[in-house]
Amino acid sequence: MLDREQVLKVAHLARLDLTPQEETQFTAQLGDILEYFEQLSELDTEKVSPTARAIDVSNVTRPDQLEPYGNRDLILQSAPEPEATAQGEFFKVPKIMGGEE
């Protein structure tokens, strides 16, 4: 059985300031929860496979397909700093890796 001192310790670790009424309430509620888990531990789960969910959930996804955009000039016009080089036109983006310059 959970006692008031254990509830106060958990409240302290969680940085909770409980009123005396909350201490009594949480002691009873947390005790009930722990008793329920004790009941669950009595169940035979030997043949139950571990799972994260009670029901199967899967994301609905679609395969990625490359579809080139036809109006390249329009894309480059909307770029904040397009840059033309001998190899072609590119988007100029901030450097995110490497040393400071």
Secondary structure as GFF3:
##gff-version 3
##sequence-region A 1 101
A	DSSP	alpha_helix	4	13	.	.	.	ID=ss1
A	DSSP	alpha_helix	20	41	.	.	.	ID=ss2
A	DSSP	alpha_helix	72	78	.	.	.	ID=ss3
A	DSSP	beta_strand	82	85	.	.	.	ID=ss4
A	DSSP	beta_strand	88	91	.	.	.	ID=ss5
###
